[in-house]
Amino acid sequence: MDLQPEESNSRRAVNRGYVTSLLKLHQDWHRHDAANAYVLIRRALLLCLKHIANLRSGREAFLAAQGMEILFSTTENCLDDNDLEPVVSIIIQILRQCYPKSTLPLVTATSAYTFSVPGSIPSETPCVLTEEDFEDDADEEVDKDSDSEDVKEQDDDLETDVNKLTSKPGLDRPEEELMQYEAMCVELSCNFEELESKPGDDLHFEETQDAKHSHIPTVTSPKQHCLNKDQSSWRQESQDTVQTSLLSMVKMGRSTMHPASKKGPGMNAYQNMQSSGLGIDSSGKEIPDIQVSLKQDAWDIDMISCPSISASFSNSARPTETAEVVDKLLQTYPKHLPFHDPHLYMAKSRRTRSVANFKMMAFPDFWGHCPPPSAQSMLERKRGVQRIKIFEDVQRLIQPCDVINKVVFSLDEPWSLQDTASDCLRFSSEFESGNLRKAIQVREREYDLLVNTDVNSSQHQQWFYFKVSGMRAAVPYRFNIINCEKPNSQFNYGMQPTLYSVKEALLGRPTWIRMGYEICYYKNHYRQSAAIAGGASKKCFYTLTFVVTFPHSEDACYLAYHYPYTYTALMTHLDILEKSVNPKQIYFRQEVLCQTLGGNSCPLVTITAMPESSSSDHLEQFRQRPYQVITARVHPGESNSSWVMKGALEFLVSSDPVARLLRENFIFKIIPMLNPDGVINGNHRCSLKGEDLNRQWLSPSAHLQPTIYHAKGLLYYLSRVGRSPRVFCDFHGHSQKKNVFLYGCSIKETLWQAESTVGTSTISEDITYRTLPKILDKLAPAFTMSSCSFLVEKSRASTARVVVWREMGVSRSYTMESSYCGCNQGPYQGLQFGTSELEEMGAMFCLGLLILELKSVSCSHQLLTHAATLLHADEEALDHHLQRRCSSSSSVTSELDDEPPCMEEIDYITDSSSDPEGSFSELDRQIQECAFNKDEGGEEEEGPGQGRKTTP
């Protein structure tokens, strides 16, 4: 085989022993060029070493010649010297190439948890990780210590087969099977005879709420749950407030959240913490000193911070003891959060089935979360932080004198590893959605952490959620999660992990906050075993490193990739929502779509307005309401999608006039969590079978992918009875981009982007798929049209978005992606998302559905009249909705003028004559003022496509 000149010369240099000479030359130049006058010569010398380091034999010679020590010692004090940038950059690359590669310090590469899928063939014995000789020559590795998060985009994945794009596949099951879903659409056949009630029933409902809400569920009556009195009063207050909240929020151009001042490195995010230990709860009542109270009651902080579920299978008196402790805890530290009940959460948690049979609850999920009063700014990236971390890794290798390397937590070694007498942190993750597999104390205050792979899988390490205790306040602790697998992360661009302090919660501040500094995400020296890779190139791993300064000593804190939202939290939330609505006005039905592989119920929620009466006319109007279908959380690690869903659910049952209009004109079918098992067991992407459920929509199995099978079946049924949804949207989270955006489907845009030779002039396409994202771009502070994409990729053919579009013919079939990080545009520019912003996005999505309907020619005269009344009640409200981001209609028009010609033809202004009765005149005028165009069905002319945007 012919060798390239560089490789040939490098081999010759190694064989002749030149590596040692090159290193000595480097030292001489470093010693004598104090003025940095010969930087380019020194760089050329290092380039020779870099080419040598591309060879395995070259790396061996480099290490034998003490190359790591030499380059480290000559560079450790020059990392911030701009004059030496050309030299330092090459040295970093050499050090990374020559750092000895090794496998992860784990027993097996597969998950610590295993689940036997009924009827499936048992998997092979998990591969044991062993040290091995890495024979392959290293690829050149560029120093990626930059602030650029741009990703190269490829078009080779675009679907260009017109037959696949335009054909509609047949049913994937016998048609008679679809009749089972009739029972999930009882609203289409119910007579609502109970509506013929006595006068004053609504008043009776309001009068009885306080009595009903005073009930606190017990272990023996988990079903008889309701809001407590404080929550009931909040419900009334929230209804009073929400009457204008959404309209006013958009009218002001942003939410009521305000950015917090930017924090310097190491500054604690709990800015209002009182040194005395006294706190004020949400009702303004002073809470006693935590330390004194804990000592007086002889409570163990570790026991309090991870309460027992008190499962019924216990034969001891532990359930009663736990209930007493929980009751006393809630009495001592009163806390009232809307739509949350700790007693109900505990009762629900007993029904949640996990692979590891969790016995404990995470305190934040049990106690509840209250959004912080201000949004947190993105963390400013410290210059050179990646280089500093790489040098620290090298120092650990060549100067191991202070390295402890003590395993302090491991799921693989269940016997006791914790030495409570030693000066080390205590870790735990054995609770719902928890994910931490192993913790190794590296130095006194530094820990290497390894997260668990998805159950029945050897990959998808991203989500983490664990408890840590035994810390000292105001002392920096460094955590290195060393087995991440994505090549880049928003942690490099301003994102911080989330932290929840138990003591802060007991002080009246039960809040998940963004915390951490000196954050960096980079490729490390760990590689996947060749046996696991199956002969393919060995997978690289990445380190997420961050420093945390805890607010209290001997606290218990929880750290997570993003704001957790558990399956039990969802089930608790749904029950409380159901009890909070007036059943005479709101139709709220919660039922079971199916059972999961793990034996958990997948909930299906139906929300609409009750018919005015049981008369045939009112029932007909009720049954003719179009459907909207929303799903979420098919990927367990995308907890942000659950917070968006939470905001949508709470808005839809609220007394906001927009929500009322939505209920009166639509039937919402909502599956808020498509992968309960994955969420429960701390997975990031997969089901218990170890597969991505959002790649199973083409041919799902009722046995192996039940939630997808029945979700698709329900959509098939609606399509077969002529009730296909106006919009289908699947809520997701995105780890690579900022803001919130939609992915849709367009044949023509896909072919244009791929520069296909296939003519599109004869292809007809419903062009209204762009309307909703354009509406949201004007409405929602977090949303951006510029990141939206409507391209159909081959690799996404089996996703919900594409399958619902192709097989059910839903032109407005979307995936809505919310960043884990935050926004780089609009009113929230420079801010990280909190739960408030995510919930707001859910409400804004619902508002967008209303405006979408108002812009449609199918919009009913009754809805137009009601919308006009709403506008009259809140003058110029819609005008502010649509002009939030533009100072005048001309600015929006100029923005549209920048679009390709085909998009101009899509976005035309409808003549007001389309509304002969004139009821829409005021609404139409306000829409036209903002260059928003009433979309009519039609065909789009051939033209250039939009810029390429990749779909995750």
ChimeraX attribute file (.defattr): number of C-alpha atoms within 10 A of each C-alpha:
attribute: neighborCount
match mode: 1-to-1
recipient: residues
	/A:1	3
	/A:2	6
	/A:3	9
	/A:4	9
	/A:5	9
	/A:6	12
	/A:7	15
	/A:8	12
	/A:9	15
	/A:10	24
	/A:11	19
	/A:12	13
	/A:13	18
	/A:14	20
	/A:15	13
	/A:16	9
	/A:17	14
	/A:18	17
	/A:19	25
	/A:20	16
	/A:21	12
	/A:22	18
	/A:23	19
	/A:24	15
	/A:25	15
	/A:26	20
	/A:27	16
	/A:28	12
	/A:29	16
	/A:30	17
	/A:31	10
	/A:32	10
	/A:33	12
	/A:34	9
	/A:35	9
	/A:36	13
	/A:37	10
	/A:38	14
	/A:39	18
	/A:40	13
	/A:41	13
	/A:42	21
	/A:43	20
	/A:44	14
	/A:45	17
	/A:46	23
	/A:47	17
	/A:48	16
	/A:49	25
	/A:50	22
	/A:51	17
	/A:52	27
	/A:53	29
	/A:54	21
	/A:55	22
	/A:56	18
	/A:57	17
	/A:58	24
	/A:59	26
	/A:60	15
	/A:61	21
	/A:62	23
	/A:63	17
	/A:64	12
	/A:65	17
	/A:66	13
	/A:67	23
	/A:68	21
	/A:69	16
	/A:70	14
	/A:71	19
	/A:72	18
	/A:73	13
	/A:74	15
	/A:75	18
	/A:76	15
	/A:77	9
	/A:78	14
	/A:79	18
	/A:80	15
	/A:81	10
	/A:82	10
	/A:83	13
	/A:84	18
	/A:85	15
	/A:86	15
	/A:87	22
	/A:88	23
	/A:89	17
	/A:90	18
	/A:91	23
	/A:92	22
	/A:93	19
	/A:94	28
	/A:95	22
	/A:96	23
	/A:97	23
	/A:98	23
	/A:99	18
	/A:100	15
	/A:101	18
	/A:102	18
	/A:103	18
	/A:104	20
	/A:105	16
	/A:106	16
	/A:107	14
	/A:108	17
	/A:109	21
	/A:110	22
	/A:111	22
	/A:112	22
	/A:113	18
	/A:114	16
	/A:115	16
	/A:116	15
	/A:117	16
	/A:118	11
	/A:119	8
	/A:120	9
	/A:121	8
	/A:122	9
	/A:123	8
	/A:124	6
	/A:125	8
	/A:126	15
	/A:127	14
	/A:128	13
	/A:129	20
	/A:130	17
	/A:131	11
	/A:132	12
	/A:133	11
	/A:134	15
	/A:135	9
	/A:136	11
	/A:137	14
	/A:138	14
	/A:139	10
	/A:140	14
	/A:141	13
	/A:142	13
	/A:143	16
	/A:144	14
	/A:145	16
	/A:146	13
	/A:147	11
	/A:148	9
	/A:149	13
	/A:150	8
	/A:151	11
	/A:152	7
	/A:153	10
	/A:154	11
	/A:155	15
	/A:156	10
	/A:157	14
	/A:158	19
	/A:159	21
	/A:160	23
	/A:161	13
	/A:162	16
	/A:163	8
	/A:164	14
	/A:165	20
	/A:166	14
	/A:167	10
	/A:168	14
	/A:169	12
	/A:170	8
	/A:171	12
	/A:172	15
	/A:173	14
	/A:174	7
	/A:175	12
	/A:176	7
	/A:177	10
	/A:178	17
	/A:179	12
	/A:180	13
	/A:181	18
	/A:182	15
	/A:183	10
	/A:184	20
	/A:185	16
	/A:186	13
	/A:187	19
	/A:188	15
	/A:189	12
	/A:190	11
	/A:191	15
	/A:192	15
	/A:193	10
	/A:194	10
	/A:195	16
	/A:196	10
	/A:197	11
	/A:198	8
	/A:199	8
	/A:200	8
	/A:201	12
	/A:202	14
	/A:203	9
	/A:204	10
	/A:205	15
	/A:206	12
	/A:207	11
	/A:208	10
	/A:209	19
	/A:210	18
	/A:211	14
	/A:212	18
	/A:213	19
	/A:214	16
	/A:215	14
	/A:216	17
	/A:217	20
	/A:218	15
	/A:219	18
	/A:220	8
	/A:221	11
	/A:222	17
	/A:223	13
	/A:224	13
	/A:225	22
	/A:226	26
	/A:227	29
	/A:228	22
	/A:229	17
	/A:230	16
	/A:231	23
	/A:232	21
	/A:233	16
	/A:234	17
	/A:235	18
	/A:236	14
	/A:237	11
	/A:238	17
	/A:239	16
	/A:240	14
	/A:241	13
	/A:242	18
	/A:243	16
	/A:244	15
	/A:245	17
	/A:246	22
	/A:247	22
	/A:248	18
	/A:249	19
	/A:250	23
	/A:251	20
	/A:252	14
	/A:253	20
	/A:254	19
	/A:255	19
	/A:256	14
	/A:257	15
	/A:258	14
	/A:259	15
	/A:260	15
	/A:261	10
	/A:262	14
	/A:263	16
	/A:264	10
	/A:265	14
	/A:266	17
	/A:267	15
	/A:268	17
	/A:269	19
	/A:270	16
	/A:271	10
	/A:272	9
	/A:273	16
	/A:274	11
	/A:275	8
	/A:276	10
	/A:277	16
	/A:278	17
	/A:279	23
	/A:280	15
	/A:281	19
	/A:282	16
	/A:283	11
	/A:284	9
	/A:285	11
	/A:286	14
	/A:287	18
	/A:288	17
	/A:289	14
	/A:290	18
	/A:291	14
	/A:292	11
	/A:293	14
	/A:294	13
	/A:295	11
	/A:296	9
	/A:297	10
	/A:298	9
	/A:299	13
	/A:300	10
	/A:301	17
	/A:302	18
	/A:303	14
	/A:304	18
	/A:305	25
	/A:306	23
	/A:307	21
	/A:308	24
	/A:309	24
	/A:310	23
	/A:311	19
	/A:312	12
	/A:313	8
	/A:314	9
	/A:315	8
	/A:316	10
	/A:317	9
	/A:318	15
	/A:319	18
	/A:320	12
	/A:321	13
	/A:322	17
	/A:323	19
	/A:324	12
	/A:325	17
	/A:326	18
	/A:327	14
	/A:328	13
	/A:329	15
	/A:330	16
	/A:331	10
	/A:332	13
	/A:333	18
	/A:334	16
	/A:335	21
	/A:336	21
	/A:337	16
	/A:338	19
	/A:339	21
	/A:340	23
	/A:341	26
	/A:342	23
	/A:343	22
	/A:344	28
	/A:345	24
	/A:346	29
	/A:347	24
	/A:348	21
	/A:349	25
	/A:350	21
	/A:351	16
	/A:352	20
	/A:353	18
	/A:354	21
	/A:355	15
	/A:356	15
	/A:357	13
	/A:358	21
	/A:359	17
	/A:360	21
	/A:361	26
	/A:362	25
	/A:363	25
	/A:364	22
	/A:365	19
	/A:366	22
	/A:367	25
	/A:368	21
	/A:369	21
	/A:370	19
	/A:371	15
	/A:372	18
	/A:373	13
	/A:374	14
	/A:375	24
	/A:376	25
	/A:377	24
	/A:378	23
	/A:379	25
	/A:380	18
	/A:381	19
	/A:382	13
	/A:383	13
	/A:384	13
	/A:385	18
	/A:386	23
	/A:387	21
	/A:388	17
	/A:389	18
	/A:390	19
	/A:391	19
	/A:392	15
	/A:393	17
	/A:394	18
	/A:395	17
	/A:396	15
	/A:397	15
	/A:398	13
	/A:399	12
	/A:400	12
	/A:401	9
	/A:402	10
	/A:403	14
	/A:404	14
	/A:405	14
	/A:406	16
	/A:407	17
	/A:408	19
	/A:409	24
	/A:410	23
	/A:411	17
	/A:412	14
	/A:413	13
	/A:414	8
	/A:415	9
	/A:416	9
	/A:417	13
	/A:418	16
	/A:419	11
	/A:420	11
	/A:421	6
	/A:422	7
	/A:423	11
	/A:424	20
	/A:425	24
	/A:426	19
	/A:427	22
	/A:428	23
	/A:429	27
	/A:430	24
	/A:431	26
	/A:432	28
	/A:433	29
	/A:434	29
	/A:435	28
	/A:436	24
	/A:437	25
	/A:438	24
	/A:439	25
	/A:440	20
	/A:441	20
	/A:442	21
	/A:443	17
	/A:444	14
	/A:445	16
	/A:446	19
	/A:447	25
	/A:448	22
	/A:449	25
	/A:450	24
	/A:451	26
	/A:452	30
	/A:453	29
	/A:454	31
	/A:455	28
	/A:456	22
	/A:457	22
	/A:458	18
	/A:459	21
	/A:460	21
	/A:461	23
	/A:462	23
	/A:463	26
	/A:464	26
	/A:465	26
	/A:466	22
	/A:467	27
	/A:468	19
	/A:469	22
	/A:470	19
	/A:471	23
	/A:472	16
	/A:473	13
	/A:474	15
	/A:475	16
	/A:476	18
	/A:477	19
	/A:478	21
	/A:479	23
	/A:480	22
	/A:481	22
	/A:482	24
	/A:483	28
	/A:484	26
	/A:485	17
	/A:486	18
	/A:487	12
	/A:488	18
	/A:489	23
	/A:490	20
	/A:491	24
	/A:492	24
	/A:493	23
	/A:494	21
	/A:495	29
	/A:496	28
	/A:497	23
	/A:498	20
	/A:499	26
	/A:500	24
	/A:501	28
	/A:502	26
	/A:503	22
	/A:504	21
	/A:505	22
	/A:506	24
	/A:507	25
	/A:508	24
	/A:509	24
	/A:510	25
	/A:511	22
	/A:512	26
	/A:513	25
	/A:514	26
	/A:515	24
	/A:516	27
	/A:517	26
	/A:518	21
	/A:519	27
	/A:520	28
	/A:521	26
	/A:522	24
	/A:523	22
	/A:524	20
	/A:525	19
	/A:526	21
	/A:527	19
	/A:528	20
	/A:529	24
	/A:530	18
	/A:531	14
	/A:532	18
	/A:533	12
	/A:534	9
	/A:535	9
	/A:536	9
	/A:537	12
	/A:538	17
	/A:539	14
	/A:540	18
	/A:541	21
	/A:542	22
	/A:543	24
	/A:544	22
	/A:545	23
	/A:546	21
	/A:547	21
	/A:548	22
	/A:549	20
	/A:550	26
	/A:551	21
	/A:552	21
	/A:553	15
	/A:554	18
	/A:555	20
	/A:556	26
	/A:557	24
	/A:558	23
	/A:559	23
	/A:560	21
	/A:561	22
	/A:562	26
	/A:563	26
	/A:564	27
	/A:565	23
	/A:566	24
	/A:567	28
	/A:568	26
	/A:569	21
	/A:570	21
	/A:571	22
	/A:572	23
	/A:573	20
	/A:574	22
	/A:575	20
	/A:576	20
	/A:577	19
	/A:578	18
	/A:579	16
	/A:580	20
	/A:581	17
	/A:582	16
	/A:583	15
	/A:584	16
	/A:585	18
	/A:586	20
	/A:587	20
	/A:588	21
	/A:589	17
	/A:590	17
	/A:591	13
	/A:592	13
	/A:593	21
	/A:594	19
	/A:595	14
	/A:596	21
	/A:597	22
	/A:598	21
	/A:599	14
	/A:600	19
	/A:601	21
	/A:602	22
	/A:603	21
	/A:604	20
	/A:605	20
	/A:606	20
	/A:607	22
	/A:608	27
	/A:609	22
	/A:610	22
	/A:611	22
	/A:612	16
	/A:613	17
	/A:614	18
	/A:615	14
	/A:616	10
	/A:617	12
	/A:618	14
	/A:619	20
	/A:620	14
	/A:621	13
	/A:622	23
	/A:623	17
	/A:624	14
	/A:625	17
	/A:626	16
	/A:627	19
	/A:628	21
	/A:629	19
	/A:630	21
	/A:631	23
	/A:632	27
	/A:633	27
	/A:634	29
	/A:635	25
	/A:636	33
	/A:637	27
	/A:638	30
	/A:639	25
	/A:640	30
	/A:641	32
	/A:642	29
	/A:643	27
	/A:644	28
	/A:645	31
	/A:646	24
	/A:647	23
	/A:648	25
	/A:649	23
	/A:650	18
	/A:651	23
	/A:652	24
	/A:653	25
	/A:654	22
	/A:655	20
	/A:656	21
	/A:657	18
	/A:658	23
	/A:659	25
	/A:660	18
	/A:661	20
	/A:662	23
	/A:663	21
	/A:664	21
	/A:665	23
	/A:666	23
	/A:667	24
	/A:668	22
	/A:669	23
	/A:670	24
	/A:671	23
	/A:672	28
	/A:673	27
	/A:674	27
	/A:675	30
	/A:676	31
	/A:677	29
	/A:678	28
	/A:679	30
	/A:680	25
	/A:681	29
	/A:682	29
	/A:683	31
	/A:684	27
	/A:685	27
	/A:686	27
	/A:687	29
	/A:688	27
	/A:689	23
	/A:690	22
	/A:691	17
	/A:692	17
	/A:693	24
	/A:694	21
	/A:695	16
	/A:696	19
	/A:697	21
	/A:698	20
	/A:699	15
	/A:700	22
	/A:701	16
	/A:702	14
	/A:703	13
	/A:704	21
	/A:705	22
	/A:706	21
	/A:707	28
	/A:708	26
	/A:709	21
	/A:710	19
	/A:711	22
	/A:712	22
	/A:713	23
	/A:714	21
	/A:715	21
	/A:716	23
	/A:717	23
	/A:718	19
	/A:719	16
	/A:720	13
	/A:721	9
	/A:722	10
	/A:723	16
	/A:724	21
	/A:725	26
	/A:726	17
	/A:727	19
	/A:728	24
	/A:729	24
	/A:730	27
	/A:731	26
	/A:732	27
	/A:733	26
	/A:734	21
	/A:735	18
	/A:736	19
	/A:737	24
	/A:738	26
	/A:739	25
	/A:740	27
	/A:741	24
	/A:742	27
	/A:743	28
	/A:744	23
	/A:745	25
	/A:746	22
	/A:747	22
	/A:748	30
	/A:749	23
	/A:750	24
	/A:751	24
	/A:752	20
	/A:753	17
	/A:754	19
	/A:755	13
	/A:756	16
	/A:757	9
	/A:758	12
	/A:759	12
	/A:760	19
	/A:761	12
	/A:762	10
	/A:763	14
	/A:764	14
	/A:765	18
	/A:766	16
	/A:767	21
	/A:768	20
	/A:769	21
	/A:770	24
	/A:771	22
	/A:772	21
	/A:773	25
	/A:774	19
	/A:775	22
	/A:776	28
	/A:777	22
	/A:778	24
	/A:779	29
	/A:780	30
	/A:781	27
	/A:782	29
	/A:783	30
	/A:784	23
	/A:785	18
	/A:786	14
	/A:787	19
	/A:788	25
	/A:789	24
	/A:790	23
	/A:791	30
	/A:792	26
	/A:793	19
	/A:794	15
	/A:795	13
	/A:796	19
	/A:797	19
	/A:798	19
	/A:799	18
	/A:800	27
	/A:801	26
	/A:802	29
	/A:803	21
	/A:804	25
	/A:805	20
	/A:806	20
	/A:807	20
	/A:808	23
	/A:809	15
	/A:810	22
	/A:811	24
	/A:812	25
	/A:813	27
	/A:814	28
	/A:815	26
	/A:816	24
	/A:817	27
	/A:818	29
	/A:819	24
	/A:820	31
	/A:821	29
	/A:822	27
	/A:823	25
	/A:824	17
	/A:825	15
	/A:826	18
	/A:827	16
	/A:828	23
	/A:829	17
	/A:830	20
	/A:831	24
	/A:832	26
	/A:833	27
	/A:834	25
	/A:835	24
	/A:836	21
	/A:837	25
	/A:838	26
	/A:839	23
	/A:840	23
	/A:841	26
	/A:842	26
	/A:843	24
	/A:844	27
	/A:845	24
	/A:846	21
	/A:847	25
	/A:848	23
	/A:849	19
	/A:850	21
	/A:851	21
	/A:852	22
	/A:853	21
	/A:854	22
	/A:855	21
	/A:856	16
	/A:857	14
	/A:858	10
	/A:859	14
	/A:860	12
	/A:861	15
	/A:862	11
	/A:863	19
	/A:864	21
	/A:865	15
	/A:866	14
	/A:867	23
	/A:868	19
	/A:869	13
	/A:870	16
	/A:871	18
	/A:872	13
	/A:873	10
	/A:874	13
	/A:875	11
	/A:876	13
	/A:877	19
	/A:878	23
	/A:879	19
	/A:880	22
	/A:881	28
	/A:882	28
	/A:883	25
	/A:884	23
	/A:885	18
	/A:886	15
	/A:887	10
	/A:888	13
	/A:889	17
	/A:890	13
	/A:891	15
	/A:892	19
	/A:893	15
	/A:894	11
	/A:895	12
	/A:896	15
	/A:897	12
	/A:898	10
	/A:899	13
	/A:900	13
	/A:901	15
	/A:902	16
	/A:903	21
	/A:904	12
	/A:905	13
	/A:906	19
	/A:907	19
	/A:908	15
	/A:909	15
	/A:910	17
	/A:911	11
	/A:912	14
	/A:913	10
	/A:914	12
	/A:915	14
	/A:916	9
	/A:917	9
	/A:918	15
	/A:919	17
	/A:920	20
	/A:921	17
	/A:922	15
	/A:923	22
	/A:924	23
	/A:925	14
	/A:926	20
	/A:927	23
	/A:928	20
	/A:929	17
	/A:930	24
	/A:931	23
	/A:932	25
	/A:933	19
	/A:934	23
	/A:935	22
	/A:936	17
	/A:937	12
	/A:938	12
	/A:939	16
	/A:940	20
	/A:941	19
	/A:942	17
	/A:943	16
	/A:944	17
	/A:945	21
	/A:946	19
	/A:947	12
	/A:948	18
	/A:949	18
	/A:950	20
	/A:951	20
	/A:952	13
